[in-house]
Amino acid sequence: MNAAIGELQKPFLTEEQIASSRAIMGLDTQLVDDGTYFIVEQNGILAGCGGWSRRATLYGGDRSPGRDAALLDPTKDAARVRAIGG
């Protein structure tokens, strides 16, 4: 995750902007703990990854400010697509 944040943004952001983006980006272990983060392989090679959340948190990683681990109400709240990678 650190390499992705640091390298994939280089064509678009300054070093200062990349450093500040770490506050809102990063590994979200809640998705792993909830069993809603998936890795897809094709012939043993990573093809993509991503997850969805039933939590109130909208974005970010474990250290992002404003996280809310409250469960959404499935009768009125849609799940949230999160952590798309590939």
Phi, psi and chi 1 to 4 in degrees:
 res  aa     phi    psi   chi1   chi2   chi3   chi4
   1 MET       -  -42.3 -165.2   63.3  163.1      -
   2 ASN   -61.5  -40.7  -76.2  -28.7      -      -
   3 ALA   -66.0  -41.2      -      -      -      -
   4 ALA   -62.5  -46.3      -      -      -      -
   5 ILE   -62.4  -45.1  -68.5  168.4      -      -
   6 GLY   -74.2  -32.1      -      -      -      -
   7 GLU   -99.8  -42.6  -65.7  -60.4  -42.0      -
   8 LEU   -70.9  -19.7  -63.4  177.4      -      -
   9 GLN   -91.0  -10.1  -62.5 -177.1   97.3      -
  10 LYS   -53.3  -39.8  -80.5 -175.4  177.9  178.4
  11 PRO   -69.1  -12.9  -17.1   28.0      -      -
  12 PHE  -117.4  -25.5  -48.8  102.0      -      -
  13 LEU  -127.7  156.3  -58.6  176.1      -      -
  14 THR   -76.6  166.7   66.3      -      -      -
  15 GLU   -59.0  -39.0  -73.0  -62.8  -38.2      -
  16 GLU   -63.7  -42.8 -175.8  177.7   87.4      -
  17 GLN   -65.9  -39.6  -69.9  169.3  -37.7      -
  18 ILE   -62.3  -44.1  -68.5  170.2      -      -
  19 ALA   -60.8  -42.5      -      -      -      -
  20 SER   -72.5  -25.9   67.5      -      -      -
  21 SER   -67.6  -20.0   72.7      -      -      -
  22 ARG   -63.3  -21.2  -67.3  180.0 -171.5  -81.2
  23 ALA   -70.2  -26.2      -      -      -      -
  24 ILE  -113.7    0.7   59.1  167.8      -      -
  25 MET  -124.4  156.6  -59.9  174.3   80.4      -
  26 GLY   148.1  178.3      -      -      -      -
  27 LEU   -67.9  129.8 -179.4   63.4      -      -
  28 ASP  -111.5   94.3 -174.4  -11.6      -      -
  29 THR   -69.4  -15.1   56.7      -      -      -
  30 GLN   -61.6  -37.0 -174.7   71.4   64.6      -
  31 LEU   -63.3  -41.0  -59.9  178.0      -      -
  32 VAL   -66.4  -47.5  176.2      -      -      -
  33 ASP   -60.5  -36.0  -67.5  -16.3      -      -
  34 ASP   -79.2  -10.0  -74.6  -13.4      -      -
  35 GLY    74.5   26.4      -      -      -      -
  36 THR  -115.6   18.4   59.0      -      -      -
  37 TYR  -114.2  131.8 -171.5   81.9      -      -
  38 PHE  -127.2  147.4  -58.4   92.6      -      -
  39 ILE  -119.4  132.4  -65.0  172.9      -      -
  40 VAL  -111.9  128.9  178.1      -      -      -
  41 GLU  -117.1  148.4  -66.6 -179.8  -15.4      -
  42 GLN  -128.8  117.8 -176.5  173.8    8.4      -
  43 ASN    55.8   39.3  -59.6  -37.8      -      -
  44 GLY    77.3    5.9      -      -      -      -
  45 ILE  -112.1  134.6  -61.3  171.5      -      -
  46 LEU   -58.2  122.4  178.4   65.6      -      -
  47 ALA  -104.8  -24.8      -      -      -      -
  48 GLY   173.9  172.2      -      -      -      -
  49 CYS  -157.7  161.3   56.1      -      -      -
  50 GLY   170.5  174.9      -      -      -      -
  51 GLY  -156.5  170.4      -      -      -      -
  52 TRP  -131.7  162.3   63.1  -85.2      -      -
  53 SER  -133.8  143.4 -179.6      -      -      -
  54 ARG  -105.0   19.0   59.8  178.2  157.4 -109.0
  55 ARG  -103.8  161.1  -54.1  -77.0  177.2  168.2
  56 ALA   -71.7  -23.4      -      -      -      -
  57 THR   -58.3  132.2  -66.2      -      -      -
  58 LEU   -87.7  -34.3  -68.4  172.6      -      -
  59 TYR  -161.9  172.8   62.0   87.4      -      -
  60 GLY   101.2  178.3      -      -      -      -
  61 GLY  -108.4 -171.8      -      -      -      -
  62 ASP   -56.1  -31.9  -70.2  -15.1      -      -
  63 ARG  -100.2    5.8  -64.9  179.8  -61.9 -129.8
  64 SER   -70.5  139.6  -63.0      -      -      -
  65 PRO   -69.7  152.8   21.7  -28.4      -      -
  66 GLY    80.2   16.4      -      -      -      -
  67 ARG   -66.8  146.4  -68.3 -179.5   58.6   83.6
  68 ASP  -139.5  106.8 -176.3   -7.2      -      -
  69 ALA   -81.7    5.0      -      -      -      -
  70 ALA   -59.2  139.4      -      -      -      -
  71 LEU   -74.7  139.6  -69.9  169.6      -      -
  72 LEU   -73.0  158.0  -61.5  172.1      -      -
  73 ASP   -93.6  109.1  178.8  -10.2      -      -
  74 PRO   -64.1  -13.6   20.3  -27.4      -      -
  75 THR   -78.6  -16.0   64.2      -      -      -
  76 LYS  -138.3  -14.6   63.0  178.3  178.3  143.2
  77 ASP  -113.4  132.4  -59.8  -42.8      -      -
  78 ALA   -78.7  148.9      -      -      -      -
  79 ALA   -64.6  161.8      -      -      -      -
  80 ARG  -115.0  125.8  -59.4 -165.0  165.0  124.4
  81 VAL   -72.7  131.2  175.2      -      -      -
  82 ARG  -140.6  160.0  -57.3  -90.8  -42.3  -80.4
  83 ALA    50.7   53.9      -      -      -      -
  84 ILE   -82.5  133.2  -62.7  171.9      -      -
  85 GLY  -147.6  172.9      -      -      -      -
  86 GLY  -174.9      -      -      -      -      -
